[in-house]
Structure formats: structure tokens, C-alpha cells
Amino acid sequence: MRLIATTLCVFLAAVAAVFGTQLAAVTALMSWRSATFDLDRDALATLLVSVPGSSLVLIAIALVAAGSPRRTRLRLLPGRTSAWGLAAMIVGVLALSQALESAAMLSGVGAGPALDWMTGALATASAGGVALAVIVIGVLAPVGEELFFRGYMLTRLRGAWTPGPAVLVSALAFGLIHGELVHGLLATGIGLYLGALVERTGSVVPAVICHAVNNTVSVILSATVGSPHGLRAHAELLVVSAVFFVAALFWMRRADPPALA
């Protein structure tokens, strides 16, 4: 019980630190831009100043809270997976991400204001802005989030619970920190998958890679082609992505059978 309470306290501290850092970064940007600041027009700048700080905060908290030896306590050791197994995991996260987005669109909920705002910011970004977004959103954010939620939080919860509850709670916490209902629900779904990967491989590294690839692909697609339009397109994408997701699970099992995993 003490382990769970401590982990929850660290999570609450991380939430406060993340939102506090983002608020400070956005406030500084507003002060610098003064009267010309507009949240929609300056959306990309807002992302590029707020995400690095919150990501570094998550990394710092995970490193401090985990204690030594950090490689073991954050599960930073090489994962029990082959190259083909990792490829299957990447296909799985990309398929799941699209399936969740299409399901949200078909349900009438939509992608949510946060994701719509980010997509709009990337759609009008310059090549340099997209490159920075790939570094910040595609690489830095996944490292911070995976190190904290799967490396620290999931590992700590596994000290008290079986894999199922630990993966679920860490995924819910991951969703909550996104700060908006629809985005949070989509993130929770991805968090369940990434948590399962960590438990399967015994390492947070494959989850970091999958998360980074998913975010990078999302940034590039948002900047180049945007989101699909129309219910028919999303219905077709949902079916195709579901097929790819199931195929990835079978591929993963074939590449890394239980004896290896």
C-alpha cells in the first residue's frame, strides 16, 4: 500500500510540474509576443516552447524518483525482442493509433480540440517548423512520457500488482496528463498497448521506439496530408487498421514466441 501511495504522490507531483512548466513557457511566449500573440496563429510556437520543458520535467522526475540502479528500476535494459518483433510492434502501434482516431470520428466525438489544434498548427508549418516538431513531439516527448509512465510508474506498480492492473492504471495516468477528454482517451488506448509491450519485453526501450515512430508519423502526416475527411474514409481506415493491428499481434508472437519473450 505504501508503494502505491508513493507512486501516486510522484504522479501528482509530475502533473503539477508538467502543467506548471507548460504554463510558464506559454506565459513567457505571450510576454515576448506581447499584444501580437494569438493562440491559433502561434500554435506551433506554443507547442515548441511548452513540450520540451514538460518532457524534461518527466525525465528528471523519473530519474530522481526511481533511484539506483536506474537502468534496472526504469527497465532501460535491452528488450527481449528480435528486429522482426520490434517491427511488428511498430506496425501495431501505428495501426492502433489510426483505428482509435477513426473510431472516435465515426462515433461523432471527433479527434478532440487538442488534437485538432495541433493538426492545424502543423498544417501551416514551414519545413523548419516541421523538423523542430519532429524533434520535440516525435522524439523528446515520447522519451519523457515512456520513461515516466512505463519506465517509472508501471515498474513501481508492478511491485504491488499483477501486470493487468499495473498496465491499466499507468495507462489511465498517461491519459489524464494529456489534459483533455478525447485526447486523454486516445492516449489511454495507446498506453495500454505500450504497457503491454513493456511487460512482454521486460524493457521500456521498445515502447520508446514505438511511441517515437507513432508521433513522428503523426507529425509528418499532419503537416503534409492532414487528417482524412468523411465517414466513409474513416470506416475504411478503421477496418484496414484493425486488420493490420491483428496481423501485427500474430507477427509479434511468431517473431518472438513465448519461449523467447
C-alpha positions as CSV (number, residue, x, y, z in Angstrom):
1,M,0.0,0.0,0.0
2,R,2.8,2.4,0.8
3,L,4.4,1.7,-2.6
4,I,1.1,2.6,-4.4
5,A,0.7,5.7,-2.3
6,T,4.2,6.9,-3.0
7,T,3.8,6.2,-6.7
8,L,0.5,8.2,-6.7
9,C,2.2,11.1,-5.0
10,V,5.0,11.2,-7.5
11,F,2.4,11.1,-10.3
12,L,0.6,14.1,-8.8
13,A,3.8,15.9,-8.4
14,A,4.6,15.2,-12.1
15,V,1.2,16.5,-13.2
16,A,1.7,19.7,-11.2
17,A,5.2,20.1,-12.6
18,V,4.2,19.4,-16.2
19,F,1.3,21.9,-16.3
20,G,3.2,24.4,-14.3
21,T,6.1,24.2,-16.8
22,Q,3.8,24.5,-19.7
23,L,2.0,27.5,-18.2
24,A,5.3,29.2,-17.5
25,A,6.5,28.6,-21.1
26,V,3.3,29.9,-22.7
27,T,3.3,32.9,-20.3
28,A,6.8,33.7,-21.4
29,L,5.9,33.4,-25.0
30,M,2.9,35.6,-24.6
31,S,5.0,38.2,-22.8
32,W,7.6,38.1,-25.6
33,R,5.0,38.4,-28.3
34,S,3.1,40.9,-26.2
35,A,-0.1,42.2,-27.9
36,T,0.5,40.3,-31.1
37,F,0.1,36.8,-29.5
38,D,-2.7,34.7,-30.9
39,L,-3.1,31.1,-29.7
40,D,-4.2,29.8,-33.1
41,R,-1.7,31.7,-35.2
42,D,1.1,31.0,-32.8
43,A,0.1,27.4,-32.1
44,L,3.3,25.8,-33.4
45,A,5.5,28.2,-31.4
46,T,3.4,27.4,-28.3
47,L,4.0,23.7,-28.8
48,L,7.7,24.1,-29.4
49,V,8.2,26.1,-26.2
50,S,5.9,24.1,-23.9
51,V,6.6,20.5,-24.9
52,P,10.4,20.4,-24.3
53,G,10.0,21.7,-20.7
54,S,7.3,19.3,-19.7
55,S,9.2,16.4,-21.3
56,L,12.4,17.2,-19.5
57,V,10.5,17.5,-16.2
58,L,9.1,14.0,-16.7
59,I,12.6,12.7,-17.4
60,A,14.0,14.4,-14.4
61,I,11.3,13.2,-12.0
62,A,11.6,9.6,-13.3
63,L,15.3,9.6,-12.8
64,V,15.1,11.0,-9.3
65,A,12.1,9.0,-8.1
66,A,13.4,5.7,-9.5
67,G,16.7,5.8,-7.5
68,S,19.6,3.4,-8.2
69,P,20.2,1.3,-10.2
70,R,18.2,3.4,-12.6
71,R,18.8,1.1,-15.6
72,T,17.0,-1.7,-13.8
73,R,14.4,0.4,-11.9
74,L,13.3,2.2,-15.1
75,R,13.7,-1.0,-17.3
76,L,16.2,0.6,-19.6
77,L,17.9,-2.7,-20.3
78,P,17.7,-4.2,-23.8
79,G,14.3,-5.8,-24.5
80,R,13.6,-9.4,-25.1
81,T,12.6,-9.0,-28.7
82,S,14.0,-9.5,-32.2
83,A,14.2,-7.0,-35.0
84,W,11.2,-8.6,-36.6
85,G,9.4,-8.5,-33.3
86,L,10.1,-4.7,-32.9
87,A,8.9,-4.1,-36.5
88,A,5.6,-5.9,-35.6
89,M,5.3,-3.7,-32.5
90,I,5.7,-0.6,-34.6
91,V,3.1,-1.7,-37.2
92,G,0.8,-2.5,-34.2
93,V,1.1,1.0,-32.6
94,L,0.6,2.8,-36.0
95,A,-2.5,0.6,-36.8
96,L,-3.9,1.1,-33.3
97,S,-3.4,4.8,-33.4
98,Q,-5.3,5.1,-36.7
99,A,-8.1,2.7,-35.5
100,L,-8.6,4.8,-32.4
101,E,-8.8,8.0,-34.3
102,S,-11.2,6.6,-36.9
103,A,-13.4,5.1,-34.2
104,A,-13.5,8.5,-32.5
105,M,-14.5,10.2,-35.7
106,L,-17.2,7.6,-36.6
107,S,-18.7,7.9,-33.1
108,G,-19.2,11.6,-33.6
109,V,-16.8,12.6,-30.8
110,G,-14.1,13.7,-33.2
111,A,-10.4,13.9,-32.5
112,G,-11.0,16.5,-29.8
113,P,-10.0,20.2,-29.6
114,A,-6.4,19.5,-28.5
115,L,-5.6,17.2,-31.5
116,D,-7.5,19.5,-33.9
117,W,-5.4,22.4,-32.6
118,M,-2.1,20.6,-33.0
119,T,-3.1,19.3,-36.5
120,G,-3.9,22.9,-37.5
121,A,-0.6,24.1,-36.2
122,L,1.3,21.6,-38.2
123,A,-0.7,22.0,-41.4
124,T,0.6,25.6,-41.8
125,A,4.1,25.0,-40.5
126,S,7.2,25.6,-42.6
127,A,9.7,22.8,-43.3
128,G,11.9,24.1,-40.5
129,G,8.9,24.1,-38.1
130,V,8.0,20.6,-39.0
131,A,11.6,19.5,-38.5
132,L,11.6,21.0,-35.0
133,A,8.2,19.4,-34.3
134,V,9.6,16.0,-35.2
135,I,12.4,16.5,-32.7
136,V,10.2,17.9,-29.9
137,I,6.9,16.0,-30.4
138,G,8.3,13.0,-32.3
139,V,11.3,12.2,-30.2
140,L,11.6,14.2,-26.9
141,A,8.0,13.9,-25.8
142,P,7.9,10.0,-26.2
143,V,11.2,9.7,-24.3
144,G,9.9,11.7,-21.4
145,E,6.5,10.1,-21.3
146,E,7.7,6.5,-21.6
147,L,10.5,7.0,-19.1
148,F,8.0,8.2,-16.5
149,F,4.7,6.3,-17.2
150,R,6.1,3.0,-18.3
151,G,9.7,3.1,-17.0
152,Y,8.9,4.5,-13.6
153,M,5.2,4.3,-12.9
154,L,4.4,0.9,-14.4
155,T,7.5,-0.7,-12.9
156,R,6.7,0.6,-9.5
157,L,3.1,-0.6,-9.7
158,R,4.3,-4.0,-10.7
159,G,5.9,-4.2,-7.3
160,A,2.4,-4.4,-5.8
161,W,0.1,-5.5,-8.5
162,T,-0.1,-8.1,-11.3
163,P,0.6,-6.9,-14.9
164,G,-3.1,-6.2,-15.8
165,P,-4.0,-3.6,-13.1
166,A,-0.5,-2.0,-13.3
167,V,-0.7,-1.5,-17.0
168,L,-4.3,-0.2,-16.8
169,V,-3.5,2.3,-14.0
170,S,-0.4,3.6,-15.7
171,A,-2.3,4.0,-19.0
172,L,-5.1,5.9,-17.3
173,A,-2.5,8.2,-15.7
174,F,-0.9,8.7,-19.1
175,G,-4.3,9.7,-20.5
176,L,-5.0,12.1,-17.6
177,I,-1.8,14.1,-18.1
178,H,-2.9,14.9,-21.7
179,G,-5.4,17.3,-20.0
180,E,-8.4,16.9,-22.4
181,L,-11.0,14.1,-22.6
182,V,-10.8,12.8,-26.1
183,H,-7.1,13.1,-26.4
184,G,-6.8,11.5,-23.0
185,L,-9.0,8.5,-24.0
186,L,-7.0,8.0,-27.2
187,A,-3.7,8.2,-25.2
188,T,-5.0,5.7,-22.7
189,G,-5.6,3.2,-25.5
190,I,-2.1,3.7,-26.8
191,G,-0.8,3.5,-23.2
192,L,-2.4,0.1,-22.7
193,Y,-0.6,-1.2,-25.8
194,L,2.7,0.3,-24.8
195,G,2.4,-1.0,-21.3
196,A,1.8,-4.5,-22.6
197,L,4.9,-4.2,-24.8
198,V,7.0,-3.3,-21.7
199,E,5.6,-6.3,-19.8
200,R,6.2,-8.6,-22.8
201,T,9.8,-7.4,-23.5
202,G,10.9,-6.5,-20.0
203,S,12.2,-3.2,-21.3
204,V,10.9,0.3,-21.9
205,V,13.1,0.7,-24.9
206,P,10.7,-0.9,-27.5
207,A,7.9,1.3,-26.1
208,V,10.0,4.4,-26.6
209,I,10.8,3.5,-30.2
210,C,7.2,2.6,-31.0
211,H,5.9,5.9,-29.4
212,A,8.5,7.9,-31.2
213,V,7.7,6.4,-34.6
214,N,4.0,6.9,-34.0
215,N,4.4,10.6,-33.0
216,T,6.8,11.3,-35.9
217,V,4.5,9.7,-38.5
218,S,1.6,11.7,-37.0
219,V,3.6,15.0,-37.2
220,I,4.6,14.4,-40.8
221,L,1.2,13.3,-41.9
222,S,-0.5,16.3,-40.2
223,A,2.0,18.6,-41.9
224,T,1.6,17.1,-45.4
225,V,-1.8,15.4,-46.0
226,G,-3.8,16.3,-42.9
227,S,-6.5,14.1,-41.4
228,P,-8.8,12.0,-43.5
229,H,-12.2,13.6,-44.2
230,G,-15.6,11.9,-44.4
231,L,-17.2,9.0,-42.5
232,R,-16.6,6.5,-45.4
233,A,-12.9,7.2,-45.3
234,H,-12.7,6.6,-41.6
235,A,-14.9,3.5,-41.8
236,E,-12.5,2.0,-44.4
237,L,-9.4,3.1,-42.4
238,L,-10.9,1.5,-39.2
239,V,-11.3,-1.8,-41.0
240,V,-7.9,-1.7,-42.6
241,S,-6.1,-0.6,-39.4
242,A,-7.9,-3.3,-37.4
243,V,-6.7,-5.9,-39.8
244,F,-3.2,-4.6,-39.6
245,F,-3.3,-4.5,-35.8
246,V,-4.4,-8.1,-35.5
247,A,-1.8,-9.1,-38.1
248,A,0.8,-7.3,-36.1
249,L,-0.1,-9.2,-33.0
250,F,0.3,-12.5,-34.8
251,W,3.5,-11.3,-36.4
252,M,4.8,-10.3,-33.0
253,R,4.0,-13.7,-31.5
254,R,5.6,-15.5,-34.4
255,A,8.7,-13.4,-34.4
256,D,9.1,-13.6,-30.6
257,P,7.3,-16.7,-29.3
258,P,6.5,-17.1,-25.6
259,A,9.7,-19.1,-25.1
260,L,11.8,-16.1,-26.2
261,A,9.5,-13.3,-24.8
